[in-house]
Amino acid sequence: MEKLSREITSEFEEIYVPTNELEQRVQKALEIGQKRKRKKSNRLQLLKVNFAAILVVGIIAVLAQSFWNTDENLSGSVAKDSILSHYGDPGFNLVAIEGKTTALDLVEKSNGMTLKIKEVYFDESRVAVGYEVESEEAKKGLMFSTMSFNGKDLGAGTQNWDIAADQTHRGILDFNAEDLADTGTIELNVEFSKFNDLQAEWHFQIKVEKEPGLIVRGLGLEKQHEGSRFRVSLLEETASRLELTTSFNLPDDIRKTITEDMLLEMIVVGEQPDGSFISNRYYRQSGNWGFAERMKEEGKSYISHSEFAPLRKVDSIKVIPYVIDYNRVITEPLKQEAVLTSQNGTIQLVSMTNKENRLVVKLDKGSIPTELIGQNVQIEDKNFNRYKNVFYRDKGNYVELYFDIKGKKEDLNIVYQPVEYFFEDLAIEVE
């Protein structure tokens, strides 16, 4: 718990949540909801409104996930100079790996500070730029940015900058970018202030071309089992983001056992043509700290909006809900015959080999579902960085997990996060 506290505190210090930006994003979400044909349903509109209303809580809720997912795998094929890969979310990392971002070299100086725009990405859901900033003298203050596309305002954002003299600070600026033309010009304005005193400002114009691809599916798919009900109201996918809106009901006997330490999560898994499976963890989720409170209200649904990196090369995906307590983590040295015992059952490590230039961990899964092992078994290095498998294969009584591990493969641990409730019978397949 001490390590969890340190990591959550560290993550929280890096997140700035400006009120004006949240208000603009909420308003934009509502405006977009009125425009799109796929949102004509009053019930679906209500889901989007609920998401906007609990957005603030969602930013906090992602912190617990950051603990479990400290370091997502970065493929060796990632361009070393890709700022969006190294500083963006898993969706930006994915498109950077695939070479879908555009390198730039735009430079502007202001009052001893140099801002460089090094990379840009634009698709059906958002636009982002990767930047570098340098200063002749140490600077610490607030950065405020605004962006427009062909004259249409995309909103504003703020970040805290702490720049050492003669050193480079890197980061990304990203904005919602729905319902825009396929090509156009971004106008980016950046200001840097200290105690409300404007220190420097920069102005850029960037020509962009949209990465195509927008899929909307899964409207109103629902499963019920023994008093529980799970509904996928909307699945929307662009090149860099998979958005999932769901509602969840639990029967009284389970609902009454939910504590403040328990969170609702989902496995999003797809089968690839070679028979292997890939699953992604969410990197942003709305309102999960309100899950336990909602479950205290008899008969109430819990509505959740989650964002994932898209799954590539799969014909369909399966969504499975589960309830987890993040205080429960099982860690053992990564050695043959290591045993991970939990209330879900027992996992035993059978072998470790190098295959396809990856570390392959073969596990006897016992009675634990394959999807749960593929989602919640990770490798941890001596620096407490955790690695999720790139993909996994079901081998009957066994599961093979394929990992890309950076650096030395010594002093590794295998880590398993057991669950309180796994709702396999509520799994929904979305074609």
LUMLO-339736 format. One record per residue (C-alpha): x, y, z; residue in three letters; residue number from 1. Coordinates in nm, 2 decimals. Layout:
BEGIN
[r [X,Y,Z],Ala,NUM]
...
***
This chain:
BEGIN
[r [0.00,0.00,0.00],Met,1]
[r [0.29,0.24,0.07],Glu,2]
[r [0.41,0.19,-0.29],Lys,3]
[r [0.06,0.24,-0.42],Leu,4]
[r [0.03,0.56,-0.22],Ser,5]
[r [0.35,0.70,-0.36],Arg,6]
[r [0.26,0.62,-0.72],Glu,7]
[r [-0.09,0.76,-0.70],Ile,8]
[r [0.05,1.08,-0.54],Thr,9]
[r [0.31,1.11,-0.81],Ser,10]
[r [0.05,1.07,-1.08],Glu,11]
[r [-0.18,1.31,-0.92],Phe,12]
[r [0.08,1.59,-0.90],Glu,13]
[r [0.13,1.57,-1.27],Glu,14]
[r [-0.24,1.61,-1.36],Ile,15]
[r [-0.39,1.96,-1.38],Tyr,16]
[r [-0.76,2.00,-1.42],Val,17]
[r [-0.86,2.35,-1.52],Pro,18]
[r [-1.22,2.45,-1.46],Thr,19]
[r [-1.26,2.64,-1.78],Asn,20]
[r [-1.13,2.35,-1.99],Glu,21]
[r [-1.37,2.11,-1.82],Leu,22]
[r [-1.66,2.35,-1.88],Glu,23]
[r [-1.57,2.38,-2.25],Gln,24]
[r [-1.53,2.01,-2.29],Arg,25]
[r [-1.86,1.94,-2.13],Val,26]
[r [-2.03,2.20,-2.35],Gln,27]
[r [-1.86,2.05,-2.66],Lys,28]
[r [-1.97,1.70,-2.57],Ala,29]
[r [-2.33,1.82,-2.54],Leu,30]
[r [-2.31,2.01,-2.87],Glu,31]
[r [-2.17,1.71,-3.06],Ile,32]
[r [-2.43,1.49,-2.90],Gly,33]
[r [-2.70,1.71,-3.06],Gln,34]
[r [-2.54,1.70,-3.41],Lys,35]
[r [-2.46,1.34,-3.47],Arg,36]
[r [-2.72,1.11,-3.63],Lys,37]
[r [-2.61,0.82,-3.42],Arg,38]
[r [-2.71,1.02,-3.11],Lys,39]
[r [-3.07,1.07,-3.21],Lys,40]
[r [-3.18,0.83,-2.95],Ser,41]
[r [-3.29,1.01,-2.63],Asn,42]
[r [-3.15,0.74,-2.42],Arg,43]
[r [-2.81,0.75,-2.59],Leu,44]
[r [-2.81,1.13,-2.55],Gln,45]
[r [-2.86,1.08,-2.18],Leu,46]
[r [-2.55,0.85,-2.16],Leu,47]
[r [-2.33,1.12,-2.31],Lys,48]
[r [-2.47,1.38,-2.08],Val,49]
[r [-2.40,1.15,-1.78],Asn,50]
[r [-2.04,1.10,-1.90],Phe,51]
[r [-1.98,1.47,-1.93],Ala,52]
[r [-2.12,1.53,-1.58],Ala,53]
[r [-1.89,1.28,-1.42],Ile,54]
[r [-1.58,1.36,-1.62],Leu,55]
[r [-1.40,1.53,-1.32],Val,56]
[r [-1.44,1.21,-1.11],Val,57]
[r [-1.31,1.01,-1.40],Gly,58]
[r [-0.98,1.20,-1.42],Ile,59]
[r [-0.92,1.09,-1.06],Ile,60]
[r [-1.03,0.74,-1.11],Ala,61]
[r [-0.76,0.67,-1.37],Val,62]
[r [-0.50,0.71,-1.10],Leu,63]
[r [-0.56,0.37,-0.96],Ala,64]
[r [-0.53,0.22,-1.30],Gln,65]
[r [-0.20,0.40,-1.34],Ser,66]
[r [-0.07,0.20,-1.04],Phe,67]
[r [-0.15,-0.13,-1.20],Trp,68]
[r [-0.04,-0.02,-1.55],Asn,69]
[r [0.28,0.17,-1.47],Thr,70]
[r [0.45,0.11,-1.79],Asp,71]
[r [0.26,-0.02,-2.10],Glu,72]
[r [0.48,-0.21,-2.35],Asn,73]
[r [0.66,0.01,-2.60],Leu,74]
[r [0.75,-0.19,-2.91],Ser,75]
[r [1.11,-0.17,-3.04],Gly,76]
[r [0.97,-0.04,-3.36],Ser,77]
[r [0.85,0.29,-3.20],Val,78]
[r [1.04,0.58,-3.34],Ala,79]
[r [1.28,0.71,-3.08],Lys,80]
[r [1.19,1.07,-3.16],Asp,81]
[r [0.81,1.02,-3.13],Ser,82]
[r [0.69,1.25,-2.85],Ile,83]
[r [0.34,1.13,-2.89],Leu,84]
[r [0.46,0.77,-2.84],Ser,85]
[r [0.65,0.85,-2.52],His,86]
[r [0.43,1.11,-2.36],Tyr,87]
[r [0.09,1.03,-2.50],Gly,88]
[r [-0.17,0.77,-2.40],Asp,89]
[r [-0.17,0.41,-2.53],Pro,90]
[r [-0.39,0.52,-2.83],Gly,91]
[r [-0.13,0.78,-2.94],Phe,92]
[r [0.15,0.52,-2.88],Asn,93]
[r [-0.03,0.28,-3.11],Leu,94]
[r [-0.06,0.52,-3.40],Val,95]
[r [0.30,0.63,-3.35],Ala,96]
[r [0.41,0.27,-3.38],Ile,97]
[r [0.21,0.24,-3.70],Glu,98]
[r [0.38,0.55,-3.85],Gly,99]
[r [0.06,0.75,-3.87],Lys,100]
[r [0.19,1.07,-3.70],Thr,101]
[r [0.36,1.34,-3.90],Thr,102]
[r [0.71,1.48,-3.80],Ala,103]
[r [0.74,1.86,-3.80],Leu,104]
[r [1.02,2.11,-3.72],Asp,105]
[r [0.84,2.44,-3.65],Leu,106]
[r [1.04,2.67,-3.42],Val,107]
[r [0.95,3.00,-3.26],Glu,108]
[r [1.13,3.21,-3.00],Lys,109]
[r [0.99,3.44,-2.74],Ser,110]
[r [1.16,3.62,-2.46],Asn,111]
[r [1.45,3.38,-2.42],Gly,112]
[r [1.22,3.07,-2.46],Met,113]
[r [1.21,2.85,-2.77],Thr,114]
[r [0.91,2.64,-2.85],Leu,115]
[r [0.93,2.36,-3.11],Lys,116]
[r [0.64,2.17,-3.27],Ile,117]
[r [0.79,1.83,-3.35],Lys,118]
[r [0.49,1.61,-3.43],Glu,119]
[r [0.12,1.62,-3.52],Val,120]
[r [-0.16,1.37,-3.54],Tyr,121]
[r [-0.53,1.42,-3.65],Phe,122]
[r [-0.81,1.18,-3.67],Asp,123]
[r [-1.19,1.15,-3.64],Glu,124]
[r [-1.19,1.21,-3.26],Ser,125]
[r [-0.89,1.43,-3.17],Arg,126]
[r [-0.59,1.63,-3.27],Val,127]
[r [-0.25,1.64,-3.09],Ala,128]
[r [0.09,1.80,-3.12],Val,129]
[r [0.41,1.70,-2.96],Gly,130]
[r [0.63,1.98,-2.85],Tyr,131]
[r [0.97,2.07,-2.70],Glu,132]
[r [1.04,2.39,-2.51],Val,133]
[r [1.38,2.53,-2.39],Glu,134]
[r [1.47,2.83,-2.19],Ser,135]
[r [1.79,3.03,-2.14],Glu,136]
[r [1.69,3.06,-1.77],Glu,137]
[r [1.51,2.83,-1.54],Ala,138]
[r [1.13,2.89,-1.57],Lys,139]
[r [0.84,2.77,-1.36],Lys,140]
[r [0.48,2.87,-1.43],Gly,141]
[r [0.15,2.80,-1.62],Leu,142]
[r [0.12,2.73,-1.99],Met,143]
[r [-0.21,2.81,-2.15],Phe,144]
[r [-0.29,2.69,-2.50],Ser,145]
[r [-0.58,2.74,-2.75],Thr,146]
[r [-0.64,2.56,-3.08],Met,147]
[r [-0.87,2.62,-3.37],Ser,148]
[r [-0.92,2.43,-3.70],Phe,149]
[r [-1.02,2.63,-4.01],Asn,150]
[r [-1.13,2.90,-3.77],Gly,151]
[r [-1.34,2.67,-3.55],Lys,152]
[r [-1.25,2.68,-3.18],Asp,153]
[r [-1.14,2.34,-3.04],Leu,154]
[r [-1.10,2.46,-2.69],Gly,155]
[r [-0.82,2.54,-2.44],Ala,156]
[r [-0.58,2.36,-2.21],Gly,157]
[r [-0.33,2.44,-1.94],Thr,158]
[r [-0.02,2.27,-1.80],Gln,159]
[r [0.23,2.34,-1.53],Asn,160]
[r [0.58,2.39,-1.68],Trp,161]
[r [0.90,2.36,-1.48],Asp,162]
[r [1.19,2.41,-1.72],Ile,163]
[r [1.55,2.39,-1.61],Ala,164]
[r [1.80,2.62,-1.78],Ala,165]
[r [1.94,2.48,-2.11],Asp,166]
[r [1.73,2.16,-2.08],Gln,167]
[r [1.45,2.04,-2.30],Thr,168]
[r [1.10,1.99,-2.16],His,169]
[r [0.87,1.77,-2.38],Arg,170]
[r [0.50,1.71,-2.38],Gly,171]
[r [0.18,1.69,-2.59],Ile,172]
[r [-0.12,1.92,-2.64],Leu,173]
[r [-0.44,1.74,-2.75],Asp,174]
[r [-0.79,1.85,-2.82],Phe,175]
[r [-1.12,1.69,-2.92],Asn,176]
[r [-1.16,1.72,-3.29],Ala,177]
[r [-1.49,1.57,-3.40],Glu,178]
[r [-1.70,1.66,-3.71],Asp,179]
[r [-1.42,1.84,-3.88],Leu,180]
[r [-1.31,1.85,-4.25],Ala,181]
[r [-1.06,1.60,-4.37],Asp,182]
[r [-0.79,1.86,-4.43],Thr,183]
[r [-0.73,2.21,-4.30],Gly,184]
[r [-0.51,2.44,-4.09],Thr,185]
[r [-0.46,2.43,-3.72],Ile,186]
[r [-0.39,2.76,-3.54],Glu,187]
[r [-0.21,2.69,-3.21],Leu,188]
[r [-0.16,2.97,-2.96],Asn,189]
[r [0.05,2.92,-2.65],Val,190]
[r [0.12,3.15,-2.36],Glu,191]
[r [0.35,3.11,-2.06],Phe,192]
[r [0.28,3.30,-1.75],Ser,193]
[r [0.42,3.33,-1.39],Lys,194]
[r [0.19,3.47,-1.13],Phe,195]
[r [-0.04,3.60,-1.40],Asn,196]
[r [0.25,3.78,-1.56],Asp,197]
[r [0.28,3.69,-1.93],Leu,198]
[r [0.64,3.57,-1.99],Gln,199]
[r [0.63,3.44,-2.35],Ala,200]
[r [0.39,3.36,-2.63],Glu,201]
[r [0.40,3.17,-2.95],Trp,202]
[r [0.17,3.13,-3.26],His,203]
[r [0.18,2.84,-3.51],Phe,204]
[r [-0.02,2.74,-3.82],Gln,205]
[r [0.00,2.37,-3.90],Ile,206]
[r [-0.15,2.21,-4.21],Lys,207]
[r [-0.30,1.87,-4.12],Val,208]
[r [-0.47,1.58,-4.29],Glu,209]
[r [-0.71,1.35,-4.11],Lys,210]
[r [-0.63,0.98,-4.05],Glu,211]
[r [-0.95,0.82,-4.17],Pro,212]
[r [-1.16,0.56,-3.99],Gly,213]
[r [-1.47,0.59,-3.78],Leu,214]
[r [-1.67,0.29,-3.66],Ile,215]
[r [-1.99,0.31,-3.45],Val,216]
[r [-2.14,-0.01,-3.34],Arg,217]
[r [-2.28,-0.21,-3.05],Gly,218]
[r [-2.59,0.01,-2.99],Leu,219]
[r [-2.81,-0.15,-2.72],Gly,220]
[r [-2.65,-0.49,-2.69],Leu,221]
[r [-2.75,-0.65,-2.36],Glu,222]
[r [-2.69,-0.96,-2.15],Lys,223]
[r [-2.87,-1.08,-1.83],Gln,224]
[r [-2.77,-1.36,-1.60],His,225]
[r [-2.90,-1.45,-1.25],Glu,226]
[r [-3.02,-1.09,-1.17],Gly,227]
[r [-2.72,-0.91,-1.32],Ser,228]
[r [-2.75,-0.71,-1.64],Arg,229]
[r [-2.48,-0.56,-1.86],Phe,230]
[r [-2.55,-0.34,-2.16],Arg,231]
[r [-2.31,-0.20,-2.42],Val,232]
[r [-2.48,0.12,-2.53],Ser,233]
[r [-2.22,0.25,-2.76],Leu,234]
[r [-1.88,0.14,-2.90],Leu,235]
[r [-1.71,0.41,-3.11],Glu,236]
[r [-1.37,0.36,-3.26],Glu,237]
[r [-1.13,0.59,-3.44],Thr,238]
[r [-0.77,0.52,-3.54],Ala,239]
[r [-0.64,0.62,-3.20],Ser,240]
[r [-0.92,0.56,-2.95],Arg,241]
[r [-1.19,0.31,-2.87],Leu,242]
[r [-1.47,0.46,-2.66],Glu,243]
[r [-1.71,0.23,-2.47],Leu,244]
[r [-2.03,0.34,-2.30],Thr,245]
[r [-2.20,0.08,-2.08],Thr,246]
[r [-2.45,0.03,-1.80],Ser,247]
[r [-2.44,-0.23,-1.53],Phe,248]
[r [-2.68,-0.37,-1.28],Asn,249]
[r [-2.62,-0.61,-0.99],Leu,250]
[r [-2.86,-0.82,-0.78],Pro,251]
[r [-2.90,-0.73,-0.42],Asp,252]
[r [-2.69,-1.02,-0.28],Asp,253]
[r [-2.38,-0.90,-0.47],Ile,254]
[r [-2.46,-0.53,-0.46],Arg,255]
[r [-2.45,-0.53,-0.08],Lys,256]
[r [-2.10,-0.67,-0.08],Thr,257]
[r [-1.95,-0.38,-0.28],Ile,258]
[r [-1.70,-0.17,-0.07],Thr,259]
[r [-1.53,0.16,-0.14],Glu,260]
[r [-1.22,-0.03,-0.24],Asp,261]
[r [-1.39,-0.20,-0.53],Met,262]
[r [-1.40,-0.08,-0.89],Leu,263]
[r [-1.59,-0.18,-1.20],Leu,264]
[r [-1.37,-0.27,-1.49],Glu,265]
[r [-1.40,-0.43,-1.83],Met,266]
[r [-1.19,-0.66,-2.04],Ile,267]
[r [-1.20,-0.57,-2.41],Val,268]
[r [-1.05,-0.86,-2.60],Val,269]
[r [-1.02,-0.96,-2.97],Gly,270]
[r [-0.91,-1.27,-3.15],Glu,271]
[r [-0.65,-1.23,-3.42],Gln,272]
[r [-0.63,-1.43,-3.75],Pro,273]
[r [-0.35,-1.65,-3.61],Asp,274]
[r [-0.57,-1.75,-3.32],Gly,275]
[r [-0.39,-1.53,-3.06],Ser,276]
[r [-0.58,-1.28,-2.85],Phe,277]
[r [-0.51,-0.92,-2.76],Ile,278]
[r [-0.67,-0.72,-2.48],Ser,279]
[r [-0.62,-0.36,-2.38],Asn,280]
[r [-0.65,-0.18,-2.05],Arg,281]
[r [-0.84,0.14,-2.03],Tyr,282]
[r [-0.64,0.46,-1.99],Tyr,283]
[r [-0.93,0.68,-1.89],Arg,284]
[r [-1.25,0.59,-1.72],Gln,285]
[r [-1.53,0.80,-1.59],Ser,286]
[r [-1.67,0.81,-1.24],Gly,287]
[r [-1.55,0.48,-1.10],Asn,288]
[r [-1.50,0.62,-0.75],Trp,289]
[r [-1.88,0.65,-0.75],Gly,290]
[r [-1.94,0.28,-0.82],Phe,291]
[r [-1.97,0.17,-0.46],Ala,292]
[r [-2.20,0.46,-0.38],Glu,293]
[r [-2.42,0.38,-0.67],Arg,294]
[r [-2.45,0.02,-0.57],Met,295]
[r [-2.60,0.12,-0.24],Lys,296]
[r [-2.91,0.24,-0.42],Glu,297]
[r [-3.13,-0.06,-0.48],Glu,298]
[r [-3.22,-0.12,-0.85],Gly,299]
[r [-2.99,0.16,-0.98],Lys,300]
[r [-2.77,0.12,-1.29],Ser,301]
[r [-2.41,0.22,-1.30],Tyr,302]
[r [-2.32,0.40,-1.62],Ile,303]
[r [-1.95,0.41,-1.73],Ser,304]
[r [-1.76,0.56,-2.02],His,305]
[r [-1.41,0.42,-2.09],Ser,306]
[r [-1.14,0.49,-2.34],Glu,307]
[r [-0.90,0.23,-2.47],Phe,308]
[r [-0.64,0.20,-2.74],Ala,309]
[r [-0.81,0.03,-3.04],Pro,310]
[r [-0.76,-0.34,-3.11],Leu,311]
[r [-0.61,-0.40,-3.46],Arg,312]
[r [-0.67,-0.69,-3.70],Lys,313]
[r [-0.97,-0.84,-3.51],Val,314]
[r [-1.31,-0.92,-3.67],Asp,315]
[r [-1.50,-0.87,-3.34],Ser,316]
[r [-1.44,-0.79,-2.98],Ile,317]
[r [-1.57,-0.93,-2.66],Lys,318]
[r [-1.65,-0.71,-2.36],Val,319]
[r [-1.65,-0.87,-2.01],Ile,320]
[r [-1.73,-0.68,-1.69],Pro,321]
[r [-1.57,-0.76,-1.36],Tyr,322]
[r [-1.53,-0.61,-1.01],Val,323]
[r [-1.18,-0.57,-0.86],Ile,324]
[r [-1.02,-0.46,-0.53],Asp,325]
[r [-0.69,-0.29,-0.60],Tyr,326]
[r [-0.57,-0.36,-0.26],Asn,327]
[r [-0.52,-0.72,-0.35],Arg,328]
[r [-0.21,-0.80,-0.55],Val,329]
[r [-0.02,-1.12,-0.56],Ile,330]
[r [0.35,-1.10,-0.65],Thr,331]
[r [0.60,-1.39,-0.68],Glu,332]
[r [0.95,-1.42,-0.84],Pro,333]
[r [0.94,-1.51,-1.20],Leu,334]
[r [1.07,-1.86,-1.16],Lys,335]
[r [0.95,-2.20,-1.29],Gln,336]
[r [0.68,-2.36,-1.07],Glu,337]
[r [0.60,-2.02,-0.91],Ala,338]
[r [0.24,-2.04,-0.77],Val,339]
[r [-0.01,-1.75,-0.75],Leu,340]
[r [-0.30,-1.84,-0.52],Thr,341]
[r [-0.61,-1.63,-0.48],Ser,342]
[r [-0.98,-1.65,-0.41],Gln,343]
[r [-1.03,-1.70,-0.79],Asn,344]
[r [-0.81,-2.02,-0.80],Gly,345]
[r [-0.44,-2.10,-0.85],Thr,346]
[r [-0.21,-2.02,-1.13],Ile,347]
[r [0.12,-2.20,-1.17],Gln,348]
[r [0.41,-2.10,-1.39],Leu,349]
[r [0.51,-2.39,-1.61],Val,350]
[r [0.79,-2.25,-1.82],Ser,351]
[r [0.97,-1.94,-1.95],Met,352]
[r [1.12,-1.93,-2.30],Thr,353]
[r [1.23,-1.68,-2.57],Asn,354]
[r [1.01,-1.71,-2.88],Lys,355]
[r [0.94,-1.47,-3.16],Glu,356]
[r [1.19,-1.23,-2.99],Asn,357]
[r [0.97,-1.21,-2.69],Arg,358]
[r [0.96,-1.36,-2.34],Leu,359]
[r [0.69,-1.63,-2.34],Val,360]
[r [0.55,-1.72,-2.00],Val,361]
[r [0.34,-2.05,-2.00],Lys,362]
[r [0.09,-2.08,-1.72],Leu,363]
[r [-0.13,-2.36,-1.59],Asp,364]
[r [-0.45,-2.16,-1.55],Lys,365]
[r [-0.64,-2.40,-1.33],Gly,366]
[r [-1.00,-2.28,-1.30],Ser,367]
[r [-0.93,-1.92,-1.38],Ile,368]
[r [-1.07,-1.79,-1.71],Pro,369]
[r [-0.83,-1.74,-1.99],Thr,370]
[r [-0.94,-1.38,-2.05],Glu,371]
[r [-0.88,-1.29,-1.69],Leu,372]
[r [-0.52,-1.42,-1.70],Ile,373]
[r [-0.46,-1.24,-2.03],Gly,374]
[r [-0.58,-0.92,-1.87],Gln,375]
[r [-0.45,-0.93,-1.51],Asn,376]
[r [-0.12,-1.12,-1.52],Val,377]
[r [0.18,-0.89,-1.57],Gln,378]
[r [0.56,-0.89,-1.54],Ile,379]
[r [0.73,-0.65,-1.30],Glu,380]
[r [1.10,-0.55,-1.31],Asp,381]
[r [1.32,-0.44,-1.02],Lys,382]
[r [1.22,-0.08,-1.07],Asn,383]
[r [0.85,-0.17,-1.02],Phe,384]
[r [0.77,-0.11,-1.39],Asn,385]
[r [0.49,-0.34,-1.50],Arg,386]
[r [0.45,-0.49,-1.85],Tyr,387]
[r [0.13,-0.62,-2.00],Lys,388]
[r [0.15,-0.90,-2.26],Asn,389]
[r [0.15,-0.80,-2.62],Val,390]
[r [-0.08,-1.09,-2.70],Phe,391]
[r [-0.16,-1.43,-2.55],Tyr,392]
[r [-0.26,-1.78,-2.67],Arg,393]
[r [-0.51,-2.02,-2.53],Asp,394]
[r [-0.36,-2.37,-2.50],Lys,395]
[r [-0.64,-2.57,-2.34],Gly,396]
[r [-0.54,-2.60,-1.97],Asn,397]
[r [-0.26,-2.35,-2.03],Tyr,398]
[r [-0.21,-1.99,-2.14],Val,399]
[r [0.10,-1.85,-2.31],Glu,400]
[r [0.16,-1.48,-2.25],Leu,401]
[r [0.40,-1.30,-2.49],Tyr,402]
[r [0.59,-1.00,-2.34],Phe,403]
[r [0.82,-0.73,-2.47],Asp,404]
[r [1.05,-0.65,-2.18],Ile,405]
[r [1.28,-0.36,-2.20],Lys,406]
[r [1.64,-0.39,-2.06],Gly,407]
[r [1.77,-0.68,-1.86],Lys,408]
[r [1.55,-0.98,-1.80],Lys,409]
[r [1.68,-1.03,-1.44],Glu,410]
[r [1.51,-1.00,-1.10],Asp,411]
[r [1.16,-1.01,-1.26],Leu,412]
[r [0.84,-1.08,-1.08],Asn,413]
[r [0.51,-1.22,-1.20],Ile,414]
[r [0.21,-1.03,-1.07],Val,415]
[r [-0.15,-1.12,-1.06],Tyr,416]
[r [-0.45,-0.90,-0.97],Gln,417]
[r [-0.74,-1.13,-0.86],Pro,418]
[r [-1.10,-1.01,-0.89],Val,419]
[r [-1.39,-1.01,-0.66],Glu,420]
[r [-1.65,-1.09,-0.93],Tyr,421]
[r [-1.60,-1.20,-1.29],Phe,422]
[r [-1.91,-1.19,-1.50],Phe,423]
[r [-1.82,-1.43,-1.78],Glu,424]
[r [-2.19,-1.50,-1.85],Asp,425]
[r [-2.24,-1.13,-1.92],Leu,426]
[r [-1.98,-1.12,-2.19],Ala,427]
[r [-2.10,-0.93,-2.50],Ile,428]
[r [-1.96,-0.99,-2.85],Glu,429]
[r [-1.96,-0.68,-3.07],Val,430]
[r [-1.91,-0.76,-3.44],Glu,431]
***
